[in-house]
Amino acid sequence: MDQDAAQALAIDALTFLGGDEDRLARFLGLTGWTPQSLRDPGSRQALLASALEHLTGDEALLMTFAANTGRNPSTVAEAARRLGSLSGNGDLDDGGDDDGDGDGGE
């Protein structure tokens, strides 16, 4: 997935989150974003990555998003990894073997 496709998916995710007051409040509460910080053009990449990370961190929310948008949940995870690596967000966990010893990062 290229950066443009990942960003387009993240914009869809933000639209989805913002389309429901409870979903948006939970996103803001868990991520620390504020209405003011959402408007900061300098934080756009981090915001997009954060929206996808939020979706992938909640399976029920991810499945609802996927059903509402016709997206495959694995595509959302791929976009989250793509934008997370571009924004330098080290919090995104791809479930891989982080320490390289073959035990899945444990």
N, CA, C and O atoms as CSV, one atom per row, in Angstrom:
chain,resi,resn,atom,element,x,y,z
A,1,MET,N,N,0.856,-1.167,0.000
A,1,MET,CA,C,0.000,0.000,0.000
A,1,MET,C,C,0.902,1.230,0.000
A,1,MET,O,O,1.859,1.309,0.770
A,2,ASP,N,N,0.586,2.191,-0.873
A,2,ASP,CA,C,1.392,3.406,-0.890
A,2,ASP,C,C,0.849,4.433,0.096
A,2,ASP,O,O,-0.232,4.265,0.661
A,3,GLN,N,N,1.612,5.487,0.287
A,3,GLN,CA,C,1.271,6.495,1.280
A,3,GLN,C,C,-0.072,7.164,0.967
A,3,GLN,O,O,-0.866,7.402,1.877
A,4,ASP,N,N,-0.329,7.464,-0.287
A,4,ASP,CA,C,-1.584,8.128,-0.644
A,4,ASP,C,C,-2.796,7.263,-0.304
A,4,ASP,O,O,-3.794,7.764,0.215
A,5,ALA,N,N,-2.709,5.977,-0.594
A,5,ALA,CA,C,-3.815,5.067,-0.272
A,5,ALA,C,C,-3.998,4.950,1.243
A,5,ALA,O,O,-5.127,4.913,1.734
A,6,ALA,N,N,-2.896,4.893,1.973
A,6,ALA,CA,C,-2.978,4.806,3.428
A,6,ALA,C,C,-3.595,6.076,4.004
A,6,ALA,O,O,-4.408,6.009,4.926
A,7,GLN,N,N,-3.215,7.226,3.469
A,7,GLN,CA,C,-3.787,8.483,3.943
A,7,GLN,C,C,-5.272,8.577,3.619
A,7,GLN,O,O,-6.056,9.057,4.438
A,8,ALA,N,N,-5.664,8.123,2.435
A,8,ALA,CA,C,-7.082,8.148,2.069
A,8,ALA,C,C,-7.900,7.261,3.014
A,8,ALA,O,O,-8.995,7.635,3.435
A,9,LEU,N,N,-7.367,6.100,3.337
A,9,LEU,CA,C,-8.058,5.209,4.278
A,9,LEU,C,C,-8.137,5.858,5.655
A,9,LEU,O,O,-9.163,5.756,6.327
A,10,ALA,N,N,-7.074,6.518,6.080
A,10,ALA,CA,C,-7.067,7.182,7.387
A,10,ALA,C,C,-8.073,8.326,7.433
A,10,ALA,O,O,-8.706,8.554,8.464
A,11,ILE,N,N,-8.224,9.038,6.339
A,11,ILE,CA,C,-9.229,10.103,6.275
A,11,ILE,C,C,-10.619,9.505,6.397
A,11,ILE,O,O,-11.485,10.072,7.064
A,12,ASP,N,N,-10.837,8.366,5.758
A,12,ASP,CA,C,-12.118,7.655,5.928
A,12,ASP,C,C,-12.324,7.250,7.389
A,12,ASP,O,O,-13.437,7.322,7.911
A,13,ALA,N,N,-11.242,6.826,8.038
A,13,ALA,CA,C,-11.333,6.433,9.449
A,13,ALA,C,C,-11.704,7.634,10.319
A,13,ALA,O,O,-12.545,7.522,11.211
A,14,LEU,N,N,-11.080,8.773,10.062
A,14,LEU,CA,C,-11.412,9.977,10.830
A,14,LEU,C,C,-12.856,10.403,10.596
A,14,LEU,O,O,-13.544,10.829,11.524
A,15,THR,N,N,-13.303,10.288,9.369
A,15,THR,CA,C,-14.698,10.615,9.046
A,15,THR,C,C,-15.638,9.692,9.803
A,15,THR,O,O,-16.655,10.133,10.339
A,16,PHE,N,N,-15.299,8.419,9.845
A,16,PHE,CA,C,-16.079,7.428,10.579
A,16,PHE,C,C,-16.106,7.756,12.068
A,16,PHE,O,O,-17.169,7.739,12.689
A,17,LEU,N,N,-14.957,8.049,12.637
A,17,LEU,CA,C,-14.887,8.365,14.064
A,17,LEU,C,C,-15.651,9.645,14.378
A,17,LEU,O,O,-16.357,9.728,15.383
A,18,GLY,N,N,-15.506,10.630,13.518
A,18,GLY,CA,C,-16.168,11.907,13.738
A,18,GLY,C,C,-17.663,11.882,13.474
A,18,GLY,O,O,-18.382,12.802,13.862
A,19,GLY,N,N,-18.130,10.832,12.817
A,19,GLY,CA,C,-19.545,10.727,12.487
A,19,GLY,C,C,-20.424,10.281,13.642
A,19,GLY,O,O,-21.648,10.246,13.519
A,20,ASP,N,N,-19.812,9.946,14.746
A,20,ASP,CA,C,-20.558,9.492,15.910
A,20,ASP,C,C,-19.941,10.151,17.147
A,20,ASP,O,O,-18.746,10.008,17.406
A,21,GLU,N,N,-20.758,10.863,17.896
A,21,GLU,CA,C,-20.257,11.614,19.045
A,21,GLU,C,C,-19.545,10.721,20.061
A,21,GLU,O,O,-18.501,11.102,20.592
A,22,ASP,N,N,-20.094,9.549,20.334
A,22,ASP,CA,C,-19.466,8.643,21.309
A,22,ASP,C,C,-18.129,8.110,20.805
A,22,ASP,O,O,-17.154,8.046,21.554
A,23,ARG,N,N,-18.091,7.724,19.517
A,23,ARG,CA,C,-16.825,7.230,18.951
A,23,ARG,C,C,-15.760,8.318,18.988
A,23,ARG,O,O,-14.607,8.059,19.334
A,24,LEU,N,N,-16.154,9.541,18.629
A,24,LEU,CA,C,-15.194,10.640,18.614
A,24,LEU,C,C,-14.699,10.956,20.026
A,24,LEU,O,O,-13.504,11.163,20.236
A,25,ALA,N,N,-15.611,10.992,20.981
A,25,ALA,CA,C,-15.222,11.281,22.367
A,25,ALA,C,C,-14.255,10.224,22.885
A,25,ALA,O,O,-13.292,10.552,23.578
A,26,ARG,N,N,-14.500,8.963,22.557
A,26,ARG,CA,C,-13.607,7.888,22.995
A,26,ARG,C,C,-12.233,8.020,22.339
A,26,ARG,O,O,-11.207,7.860,22.999
A,27,PHE,N,N,-12.220,8.313,21.040
A,27,PHE,CA,C,-10.967,8.521,20.324
A,27,PHE,C,C,-10.166,9.653,20.971
A,27,PHE,O,O,-8.976,9.498,21.244
A,28,LEU,N,N,-10.816,10.779,21.212
A,28,LEU,CA,C,-10.130,11.918,21.814
A,28,LEU,C,C,-9.636,11.572,23.213
A,28,LEU,O,O,-8.511,11.910,23.580
A,29,GLY,N,N,-10.473,10.901,23.988
A,29,GLY,CA,C,-10.110,10.554,25.355
A,29,GLY,C,C,-8.946,9.590,25.449
A,29,GLY,O,O,-8.084,9.732,26.316
A,30,LEU,N,N,-8.920,8.613,24.564
A,30,LEU,CA,C,-7.865,7.596,24.625
A,30,LEU,C,C,-6.553,8.043,23.993
A,30,LEU,O,O,-5.479,7.591,24.391
A,31,THR,N,N,-6.644,8.929,23.008
A,31,THR,CA,C,-5.434,9.315,22.278
A,31,THR,C,C,-4.813,10.617,22.753
A,31,THR,O,O,-3.649,10.899,22.470
A,32,GLY,N,N,-5.599,11.416,23.482
A,32,GLY,CA,C,-5.080,12.693,23.940
A,32,GLY,C,C,-5.228,13.826,22.941
A,32,GLY,O,O,-4.831,14.956,23.226
A,33,TRP,N,N,-5.790,13.544,21.781
A,33,TRP,CA,C,-6.042,14.616,20.823
A,33,TRP,C,C,-7.116,15.530,21.386
A,33,TRP,O,O,-7.998,15.086,22.120
A,34,THR,N,N,-7.040,16.796,21.043
A,34,THR,CA,C,-8.051,17.772,21.441
A,34,THR,C,C,-8.645,18.378,20.182
A,34,THR,O,O,-8.051,18.270,19.109
A,35,PRO,N,N,-9.802,19.012,20.291
A,35,PRO,CA,C,-10.344,19.688,19.095
A,35,PRO,C,C,-9.344,20.688,18.497
A,35,PRO,O,O,-9.291,20.856,17.278
A,36,GLN,N,N,-8.561,21.344,19.343
A,36,GLN,CA,C,-7.573,22.300,18.853
A,36,GLN,C,C,-6.430,21.585,18.115
A,36,GLN,O,O,-6.017,22.011,17.036
A,37,SER,N,N,-5.931,20.505,18.702
A,37,SER,CA,C,-4.809,19.810,18.065
A,37,SER,C,C,-5.223,19.136,16.763
A,37,SER,O,O,-4.395,18.942,15.873
A,38,LEU,N,N,-6.494,18.781,16.648
A,38,LEU,CA,C,-6.973,18.187,15.402
A,38,LEU,C,C,-6.848,19.164,14.238
A,38,LEU,O,O,-6.711,18.752,13.085
A,39,ARG,N,N,-6.895,20.443,14.540
A,39,ARG,CA,C,-6.856,21.477,13.498
A,39,ARG,C,C,-5.433,21.879,13.096
A,39,ARG,O,O,-5.256,22.625,12.132
A,40,ASP,N,N,-4.439,21.407,13.805
A,40,ASP,CA,C,-3.054,21.785,13.545
A,40,ASP,C,C,-2.537,21.073,12.295
A,40,ASP,O,O,-2.373,19.853,12.303
A,41,PRO,N,N,-2.278,21.833,11.208
A,41,PRO,CA,C,-1.816,21.179,9.980
A,41,PRO,C,C,-0.489,20.440,10.148
A,41,PRO,O,O,-0.212,19.496,9.408
A,42,GLY,N,N,0.329,20.857,11.105
A,42,GLY,CA,C,1.613,20.204,11.327
A,42,GLY,C,C,1.500,18.819,11.934
A,42,GLY,O,O,2.462,18.051,11.914
A,43,SER,N,N,0.342,18.496,12.469
A,43,SER,CA,C,0.172,17.187,13.098
A,43,SER,C,C,-0.653,16.227,12.245
A,43,SER,O,O,-1.093,15.185,12.732
A,44,ARG,N,N,-0.861,16.569,10.988
A,44,ARG,CA,C,-1.737,15.775,10.124
A,44,ARG,C,C,-1.303,14.313,10.035
A,44,ARG,O,O,-2.124,13.413,10.212
A,45,GLN,N,N,-0.034,14.073,9.765
A,45,GLN,CA,C,0.448,12.697,9.599
A,45,GLN,C,C,0.251,11.891,10.877
A,45,GLN,O,O,-0.196,10.745,10.832
A,46,ALA,N,N,0.584,12.490,12.011
A,46,ALA,CA,C,0.418,11.798,13.291
A,46,ALA,C,C,-1.055,11.538,13.587
A,46,ALA,O,O,-1.408,10.485,14.118
A,47,LEU,N,N,-1.910,12.489,13.248
A,47,LEU,CA,C,-3.343,12.315,13.458
A,47,LEU,C,C,-3.882,11.159,12.622
A,47,LEU,O,O,-4.650,10.338,13.122
A,48,LEU,N,N,-3.486,11.092,11.364
A,48,LEU,CA,C,-3.949,10.008,10.497
A,48,LEU,C,C,-3.488,8.650,11.027
A,48,LEU,O,O,-4.264,7.696,11.073
A,49,ALA,N,N,-2.222,8.575,11.423
A,49,ALA,CA,C,-1.707,7.322,11.983
A,49,ALA,C,C,-2.442,6.967,13.267
A,49,ALA,O,O,-2.747,5.799,13.510
A,50,SER,N,N,-2.724,7.965,14.083
A,50,SER,CA,C,-3.412,7.743,15.353
A,50,SER,C,C,-4.823,7.207,15.142
A,50,SER,O,O,-5.272,6.329,15.879
A,51,ALA,N,N,-5.520,7.727,14.146
A,51,ALA,CA,C,-6.874,7.249,13.864
A,51,ALA,C,C,-6.866,5.776,13.479
A,51,ALA,O,O,-7.721,5.011,13.925
A,52,LEU,N,N,-5.907,5.379,12.657
A,52,LEU,CA,C,-5.827,3.973,12.250
A,52,LEU,C,C,-5.377,3.089,13.395
A,52,LEU,O,O,-5.864,1.969,13.549
A,53,GLU,N,N,-4.449,3.584,14.199
A,53,GLU,CA,C,-4.004,2.825,15.360
A,53,GLU,C,C,-5.183,2.600,16.316
A,53,GLU,O,O,-5.347,1.515,16.875
A,54,HIS,N,N,-5.989,3.637,16.489
A,54,HIS,CA,C,-7.161,3.533,17.361
A,54,HIS,C,C,-8.113,2.451,16.844
A,54,HIS,O,O,-8.612,1.638,17.621
A,55,LEU,N,N,-8.361,2.443,15.552
A,55,LEU,CA,C,-9.254,1.419,14.983
A,55,LEU,C,C,-8.689,0.019,15.159
A,55,LEU,O,O,-9.411,-0.904,15.535
A,56,THR,N,N,-7.414,-0.137,14.890
A,56,THR,CA,C,-6.832,-1.480,14.971
A,56,THR,C,C,-6.688,-1.958,16.408
A,56,THR,O,O,-6.510,-3.152,16.648
A,57,GLY,N,N,-6.762,-1.040,17.365
A,57,GLY,CA,C,-6.674,-1.412,18.765
A,57,GLY,C,C,-7.993,-1.843,19.379
A,57,GLY,O,O,-8.029,-2.259,20.537
A,58,ASP,N,N,-9.071,-1.753,18.626
A,58,ASP,CA,C,-10.403,-2.114,19.114
A,58,ASP,C,C,-11.083,-2.954,18.043
A,58,ASP,O,O,-11.618,-2.421,17.071
A,59,GLU,N,N,-11.059,-4.263,18.225
A,59,GLU,CA,C,-11.540,-5.166,17.181
A,59,GLU,C,C,-12.994,-4.903,16.796
A,59,GLU,O,O,-13.332,-4.933,15.613
A,60,ALA,N,N,-13.850,-4.649,17.772
A,60,ALA,CA,C,-15.263,-4.394,17.461
A,60,ALA,C,C,-15.405,-3.123,16.632
A,60,ALA,O,O,-16.181,-3.086,15.678
A,61,LEU,N,N,-14.664,-2.091,16.991
A,61,LEU,CA,C,-14.708,-0.837,16.236
A,61,LEU,C,C,-14.145,-1.042,14.832
A,61,LEU,O,O,-14.703,-0.537,13.858
A,62,LEU,N,N,-13.053,-1.774,14.727
A,62,LEU,CA,C,-12.453,-2.080,13.430
A,62,LEU,C,C,-13.444,-2.824,12.536
A,62,LEU,O,O,-13.584,-2.499,11.357
A,63,MET,N,N,-14.121,-3.809,13.090
A,63,MET,CA,C,-15.076,-4.579,12.295
A,63,MET,C,C,-16.267,-3.725,11.863
A,63,MET,O,O,-16.782,-3.893,10.758
A,64,THR,N,N,-16.706,-2.810,12.729
A,64,THR,CA,C,-17.788,-1.901,12.366
A,64,THR,C,C,-17.341,-0.978,11.240
A,64,THR,O,O,-18.078,-0.768,10.277
A,65,PHE,N,N,-16.137,-0.428,11.358
A,65,PHE,CA,C,-15.591,0.427,10.302
A,65,PHE,C,C,-15.494,-0.350,8.992
A,65,PHE,O,O,-15.907,0.140,7.940
A,66,ALA,N,N,-14.953,-1.550,9.061
A,66,ALA,CA,C,-14.792,-2.368,7.853
A,66,ALA,C,C,-16.145,-2.654,7.200
A,66,ALA,O,O,-16.278,-2.565,5.980
A,67,ALA,N,N,-17.137,-2.993,8.003
A,67,ALA,CA,C,-18.469,-3.280,7.459
A,67,ALA,C,C,-19.103,-2.028,6.857
A,67,ALA,O,O,-19.748,-2.098,5.811
A,68,ASN,N,N,-18.919,-0.891,7.513
A,68,ASN,CA,C,-19.527,0.350,7.023
A,68,ASN,C,C,-18.864,0.893,5.774
A,68,ASN,O,O,-19.500,1.594,4.986
A,69,THR,N,N,-17.590,0.577,5.585
A,69,THR,CA,C,-16.854,1.150,4.454
A,69,THR,C,C,-16.502,0.131,3.378
A,69,THR,O,O,-15.982,0.498,2.324
A,70,GLY,N,N,-16.781,-1.144,3.633
A,70,GLY,CA,C,-16.429,-2.173,2.666
A,70,GLY,C,C,-14.937,-2.444,2.604
A,70,GLY,O,O,-14.439,-2.965,1.606
A,71,ARG,N,N,-14.231,-2.097,3.649
A,71,ARG,CA,C,-12.779,-2.308,3.699
A,71,ARG,C,C,-12.461,-3.614,4.414
A,71,ARG,O,O,-13.198,-4.056,5.296
A,72,ASN,N,N,-11.369,-4.209,4.023
A,72,ASN,CA,C,-10.870,-5.399,4.696
A,72,ASN,C,C,-10.101,-4.950,5.935
A,72,ASN,O,O,-9.245,-4.071,5.832
A,73,PRO,N,N,-10.382,-5.529,7.105
A,73,PRO,CA,C,-9.655,-5.116,8.310
A,73,PRO,C,C,-8.137,-5.209,8.177
A,73,PRO,O,O,-7.419,-4.399,8.763
A,74,SER,N,N,-7.644,-6.175,7.423
A,74,SER,CA,C,-6.193,-6.283,7.264
A,74,SER,C,C,-5.626,-5.106,6.476
A,74,SER,O,O,-4.465,-4.740,6.659
A,75,THR,N,N,-6.431,-4.516,5.610
A,75,THR,CA,C,-6.006,-3.328,4.874
A,75,THR,C,C,-5.848,-2.143,5.820
A,75,THR,O,O,-4.947,-1.322,5.649
A,76,VAL,N,N,-6.719,-2.059,6.808
A,76,VAL,CA,C,-6.623,-0.995,7.806
A,76,VAL,C,C,-5.327,-1.157,8.602
A,76,VAL,O,O,-4.623,-0.178,8.852
A,77,ALA,N,N,-5.018,-2.378,8.993
A,77,ALA,CA,C,-3.784,-2.633,9.733
A,77,ALA,C,C,-2.560,-2.305,8.877
A,77,ALA,O,O,-1.583,-1.752,9.381
A,78,GLU,N,N,-2.607,-2.638,7.602
A,78,GLU,CA,C,-1.500,-2.333,6.702
A,78,GLU,C,C,-1.307,-0.820,6.578
A,78,GLU,O,O,-0.179,-0.327,6.598
A,79,ALA,N,N,-2.412,-0.093,6.449
A,79,ALA,CA,C,-2.336,1.370,6.361
A,79,ALA,C,C,-1.795,1.961,7.656
A,79,ALA,O,O,-1.022,2.919,7.626
A,80,ALA,N,N,-2.194,1.397,8.795
A,80,ALA,CA,C,-1.703,1.875,10.089
A,80,ALA,C,C,-0.193,1.688,10.181
A,80,ALA,O,O,0.518,2.576,10.653
A,81,ARG,N,N,0.291,0.551,9.739
A,81,ARG,CA,C,1.746,0.312,9.753
A,81,ARG,C,C,2.453,1.293,8.828
A,81,ARG,O,O,3.500,1.838,9.177
A,82,ARG,N,N,1.886,1.514,7.663
A,82,ARG,CA,C,2.498,2.421,6.680
A,82,ARG,C,C,2.584,3.838,7.247
A,82,ARG,O,O,3.649,4.454,7.208
A,83,LEU,N,N,1.496,4.348,7.763
A,83,LEU,CA,C,1.500,5.713,8.282
A,83,LEU,C,C,2.271,5.807,9.581
A,83,LEU,O,O,2.897,6.832,9.850
A,84,GLY,N,N,2.241,4.766,10.392
A,84,GLY,CA,C,3.004,4.773,11.632
A,84,GLY,C,C,4.490,4.849,11.366
A,84,GLY,O,O,5.214,5.548,12.075
A,85,SER,N,N,4.951,4.141,10.358
A,85,SER,CA,C,6.376,4.174,10.048
A,85,SER,C,C,6.765,5.512,9.438
A,85,SER,O,O,7.891,5.972,9.630
A,86,LEU,N,N,5.852,6.144,8.706
A,86,LEU,CA,C,6.156,7.438,8.105
A,86,LEU,C,C,6.140,8.563,9.119
A,86,LEU,O,O,6.887,9.533,8.990
A,87,SER,N,N,5.281,8.435,10.139
A,87,SER,CA,C,5.177,9.500,11.134
A,87,SER,C,C,6.171,9.313,12.268
A,87,SER,O,O,6.311,10.181,13.130
A,88,GLY,N,N,6.859,8.181,12.266
A,88,GLY,CA,C,7.796,7.904,13.339
A,88,GLY,C,C,7.110,7.446,14.605
A,88,GLY,O,O,7.711,7.463,15.679
A,89,ASN,N,N,5.862,7.037,14.495
A,89,ASN,CA,C,5.102,6.588,15.653
A,89,ASN,C,C,5.543,5.182,16.003
A,89,ASN,O,O,5.191,4.223,15.317
A,90,GLY,N,N,6.302,5.063,17.052
A,90,GLY,CA,C,6.800,3.760,17.467
A,90,GLY,C,C,5.789,2.953,18.242
A,90,GLY,O,O,6.073,1.817,18.623
A,91,ASP,N,N,4.603,3.511,18.490
A,91,ASP,CA,C,3.604,2.810,19.286
A,91,ASP,C,C,2.824,1.773,18.499
A,91,ASP,O,O,2.162,0.920,19.090
A,92,LEU,N,N,2.891,1.831,17.184
A,92,LEU,CA,C,2.136,0.876,16.388
A,92,LEU,C,C,2.808,-0.480,16.482
A,92,LEU,O,O,4.008,-0.598,16.231
A,93,ASP,N,N,2.059,-1.490,16.838
A,93,ASP,CA,C,2.582,-2.837,17.005
A,93,ASP,C,C,2.050,-3.700,15.880
A,93,ASP,O,O,0.843,-3.900,15.752
A,94,ASP,N,N,2.949,-4.203,15.075
A,94,ASP,CA,C,2.516,-5.055,13.976
A,94,ASP,C,C,2.453,-6.517,14.392
A,94,ASP,O,O,2.192,-7.389,13.564
A,95,GLY,N,N,2.688,-6.785,15.661
A,95,GLY,CA,C,2.638,-8.150,16.147
A,95,GLY,C,C,3.865,-8.952,15.776
A,95,GLY,O,O,3.893,-10.169,15.962
A,96,GLY,N,N,4.882,-8.286,15.252
A,96,GLY,CA,C,6.066,-8.985,14.790
A,96,GLY,C,C,7.045,-9.282,15.894
A,96,GLY,O,O,6.797,-9.011,17.069
A,97,ASP,N,N,8.148,-9.839,15.495
A,97,ASP,CA,C,9.208,-10.225,16.422
A,97,ASP,C,C,10.126,-9.025,16.592
A,97,ASP,O,O,11.111,-8.881,15.868
A,98,ASP,N,N,9.797,-8.161,17.554
A,98,ASP,CA,C,10.492,-6.898,17.714
A,98,ASP,C,C,11.968,-7.040,18.044
A,98,ASP,O,O,12.765,-6.192,17.642
A,99,ASP,N,N,12.356,-8.086,18.762
A,99,ASP,CA,C,13.754,-8.205,19.153
A,99,ASP,C,C,14.546,-9.192,18.306
A,99,ASP,O,O,15.732,-9.413,18.551
A,100,GLY,N,N,13.890,-9.786,17.310
A,100,GLY,CA,C,14.589,-10.615,16.344
A,100,GLY,C,C,15.030,-11.976,16.822
A,100,GLY,O,O,15.814,-12.633,16.136
A,101,ASP,N,N,14.552,-12.436,17.991
A,101,ASP,CA,C,15.002,-13.731,18.493
A,101,ASP,C,C,14.043,-14.877,18.204
A,101,ASP,O,O,14.231,-15.995,18.684
A,102,GLY,N,N,13.008,-14.586,17.411
A,102,GLY,CA,C,12.108,-15.657,16.991
A,102,GLY,C,C,10.983,-15.976,17.962
A,102,GLY,O,O,10.227,-16.917,17.718
A,103,ASP,N,N,10.843,-15.236,19.044
A,103,ASP,CA,C,9.793,-15.563,20.010
A,103,ASP,C,C,8.596,-14.606,19.938
A,103,ASP,O,O,7.797,-14.537,20.871
A,104,GLY,N,N,8.478,-13.870,18.826
A,104,GLY,CA,C,7.338,-12.970,18.672
A,104,GLY,C,C,7.482,-11.695,19.479
A,104,GLY,O,O,6.484,-11.024,19.743
A,105,GLY,N,N,8.671,-11.347,19.872
A,105,GLY,CA,C,8.910,-10.114,20.591
A,105,GLY,C,C,8.841,-10.228,22.095
A,105,GLY,O,O,8.884,-9.214,22.791
A,106,GLU,N,N,8.733,-11.444,22.615
A,106,GLU,CA,C,8.645,-11.640,24.069
A,106,GLU,C,C,10.004,-11.774,24.700
A,106,GLU,O,O,10.107,-11.944,25.914
